[in-house]
Amino acid sequence: MAAPVKQTEAPEQRPSASRFGSLARKYGAPLIPPVFAVILAMIAGAIVILITWPNKTVDPFTNVINAYTTLFTGSYGSLSNISNTLVRVSPLIFASISVAIAFRAGLFNIGAAGQMAVGAMTADIIGLTFTSWPSWVLIPVMLLASILAGAIWGGIAGFLKAWRGAHEVVTTIMLNWIAFYGTDYLINSAPFTAPFGVTQTIALPPNGTLPPIAGVFNQIFGTQLDTFTYTVDISIFFALIALVIYWFIISRTTFGYELRVIGQNPRAAQYAGIPTKRNIFLVMAIAGAFAGLAGSTKLMGQPGYNLTATAFSVDPTGFDAIAVALLGQTTAIGILLASLLVGGLRSGSTAMQAIAHVDPNLVLIMEALVLFFIAAQFLPVLRRALPAWLRPRFVPTLAPATIDRTVVVLPENGNGDAQNVAEIPDLEEEE
């Protein structure tokens, strides 16, 4: 039986509702799993509060609402709270990009924490060695040196993975501890260690630090913003630029396309002639470069401007980045939103403890639950468990690339799926 032939609609002829639906499916569907995971984590956190709350005479639901309210206001309730949250968000974005770009190639970079350590230590050594350099020379050199150090540290794991077959999870974890203990040794050694037996380095000179945004704002507009209250520095702008660079690499370059192919099917990538070994090495080096930049900006941007022994091994940024990358679905906008969420949870936990009297470890429980729910993929399971008439339909409509604006439209398959559109050439005109 001959299939009916119809002319496709020009883009301007398509109804606006159809365009809106396609955009909603394209950009809305990826948001559903992380939002669902966050909601489940908040519900689980509320259950923990209800079980562990000592005063049973008070309305338990009021306690839950009070805890979450103070958590939000402690993160974004005022300009000073927003500033404190952005202080945590800035290095988290860099580290999350490090994890996400490795995910794109099917690799699991657990080494962001160690790459941050070597990047910060390298920047600190240069800043303490060349103290006479002007800031317009010293700061770029420190940042570039941290990028190079992180790239080398990440490239080691990439080399071992590509040419020796060593699993990147094992090698990056081991490299983390080498970085932790190596930087601790340098921090406690002359000439970088502070006097009087303090287990920290000498503070960076002023020409080796990143200025706070409030200070730059005061210089430009002549205001009097308190730099001790608004502590966020200009590295937040570097982080936003890094997100754009990450998006461009993944979405607009041949290298990014090759990474996506390797991540989806390494054997198919090899069959297609993609240099998988070289790309594995490069992507781990790039991942290390972003993480190294996270370490240097964290050192150079915040008061103190020094490194403390054993601080890297307890710094949660490198491991929070794993949750952020997964929660953000390894997309640039997703990483930004997830970083604001996780950074807000970390920043608001202090206020939640002080005002609502809820243990700040609840934030750690929620982060772990978010990661668990994303990894467990509960949403497809729940969708299959629902009756057919309650299941949300996310079947995309195939948009054909037509030749001579002629397509074949196949009838529906009876299950309510969208129509399949198959393309055929206009043979009569070719003849």
C-alpha positions, 0 to 999 in steps of 0.5 A, spaced: 500 500 500 502 506 498 504 511 503 501 518 503 505 523 501 505 530 504 509 537 503 512 539 510 511 545 513 516 551 512 518 553 519 514 559 519 508 555 517 509 551 524 504 553 529 507 556 535 504 551 540 508 546 536 515 550 536 514 551 544 512 543 545 519 542 541 523 547 545 519 544 552 521 537 550 528 539 548 530 543 554 525 541 559 526 533 559 533 534 562 531 538 568 526 533 570 531 527 573 535 532 577 529 536 580 526 530 582 532 528 585 532 534 589 525 534 591 526 526 594 532 529 597 528 534 601 523 529 603 528 525 606 531 530 609 525 532 612 524 525 615 530 525 618 529 532 622 522 529 624 525 523 627 531 526 630 528 533 633 529 532 640 522 537 642 516 532 640 511 537 643 513 543 638 509 542 631 514 537 627 512 540 620 513 547 623 520 545 625 521 542 618 519 549 614 523 553 619 529 549 618 529 549 610 527 557 611 533 558 614 537 554 610 535 558 604 535 565 607 542 563 610 544 562 603 540 567 599 536 572 604 541 578 603 547 581 599 552 579 604 549 571 604 549 571 597 556 574 597 558 568 602 555 563 597 558 565 591 565 565 595 563 557 595 560 557 588 566 560 584 571 554 585 565 549 585 564 551 578 571 550 576 572 543 579 565 541 576 567 543 569 573 538 571 569 532 573 563 534 567 568 534 561 571 527 563 564 524 564 563 526 557 568 522 554 566 516 559 571 517 564 570 518 572 575 524 574 575 523 582 582 527 582 579 534 582 581 535 589 588 533 588 589 537 582 586 543 586 592 542 591 597 542 586 594 548 582 594 552 588 601 550 591 604 551 584 600 558 584 603 559 591 610 558 590 610 563 584 607 568 588 611 567 594 618 567 590 616 573 585 614 578 590 617 584 586 613 583 580 607 587 578 600 584 579 598 585 572 604 580 570 604 576 577 597 574 577 596 571 570 603 567 571 600 564 577 593 562 574 597 560 568 602 556 572 596 553 576 592 551 570 599 547 567 600 544 574 593 541 574 593 539 567 600 535 568 597 532 574 590 530 570 594 528 564 598 523 568 591 519 569 589 520 562 596 517 560 595 511 564 588 510 562 590 511 554 596 507 554 597 502 560 589 501 561 589 503 568 582 505 571 582 512 572 578 511 578 584 508 582 589 512 579 586 519 580 584 517 587 592 515 589 594 521 585 589 525 590 593 522 596 600 524 593 598 531 592 595 532 599 601 529 602 606 532 597 603 539 598 603 538 606 610 537 606 611 543 602 607 547 606 611 545 612 618 546 609 622 553 608 622 558 605 614 557 604 612 556 611 610 561 616 614 563 622 613 560 629 611 553 627 605 555 624 603 549 619 601 554 614 604 558 608 606 565 608 601 570 606 601 572 599 603 579 597 597 584 595 600 584 588 598 576 588 591 576 590 585 577 586 581 583 588 574 583 591 568 585 587 566 590 592 573 593 592 573 594 584 566 597 585 568 602 590 574 604 585 569 605 579 563 608 582 566 611 588 562 607 593 563 605 600 562 597 600 565 593 606 570 588 603 569 584 609 562 583 609 562 582 601 567 578 600 566 575 593 572 576 589 572 577 581 574 569 580 566 568 580 567 572 573 572 567 571 568 561 573 562 564 568 567 565 562 570 558 564 562 555 563 562 558 556 569 555 554 566 549 556 560 549 552 564 551 546 568 546 547 563 540 548 558 543 543 562 547 537 568 543 536 570 537 533 574 535 539 568 536 543 564 531 538 569 526 538 569 526 546 561 525 546 562 519 541 568 516 545 563 517 551 557 513 548 561 508 544 569 507 545 569 501 540 565 505 535 569 511 535 575 507 534 572 504 528 570 511 525 578 513 526 577 517 532 584 518 536 581 515 542 588 514 546 590 522 544 583 524 546 583 521 553 589 524 555 587 531 552 581 530 556 584 528 563 589 534 562 583 539 560 580 536 566 586 537 571 587 544 568 580 546 570 581 543 577 588 547 578 584 553 576 579 552 582 585 551 587 589 557 585 583 562 585 580 559 591 587 561 594 588 568 591 581 570 592 579 569 599 582 573 605 588 569 609 591 568 602 595 562 604 595 554 604 594 550 611 597 543 612 592 538 611 586 543 609 586 539 602 584 532 604 578 535 608 576 540 603 569 538 600 570 542 593 573 536 589 568 531 591 562 536 591 564 537 584 562 530 582 555 531 585 554 538 581 556 535 575 551 529 575 546 534 578 547 538 572 547 533 567 554 535 565 551 541 561 554 548 562 547 551 565 546 545 569 553 546 572 551 553 574 544 551 577 547 545 581 553 549 583 548 555 586 544 549 589 550 546 593 554 552 594 547 555 597 546 548 602 554 549 604 553 556 606 546 556 609 548 550 613 551 555 618 545 559 619 540 553 619 544 550 625 544 557 629 537 559 628 533 553 627 538 548 631 538 543 626 545 539 625 549 542 619 550 535 617 543 534 614 546 538 608 551 532 607 545 527 608 541 531 602 547 532 598 549 524 598 541 523 597 541 527 591 547 523 588 544 517 590 537 518 587 540 521 580 545 514 580 539 510 582 534 513 576 528 512 580 524 516 575 524 511 569 522 506 574 516 510 577 514 512 570 513 504 568 510 503 575 504 508 573 498 506 569 498 507 562 493 513 562 497 516 568 504 516 564 507 522 562 509 522 554 516 524 553 516 521 546 519 526 541 516 528 534 521 526 529 523 532 525 525 530 518 530 533 514 527 534 507 529 533 500 525 538 495 520 538 501 517 531 500 516 526 506 513 520 507 508 520 513 507 513 516 500 512 520 500 511 528 502 505 530 496 504 535 500 505 541 499 513 541 506 514 539 508 520 535 508 519 527 514 517 524 516 521 518 521 518 513 524 522 508 524 520 500 527 524 494 523 527 489 525 522 483 520 524 478 524 531 478 531 528 478 529 524 472 
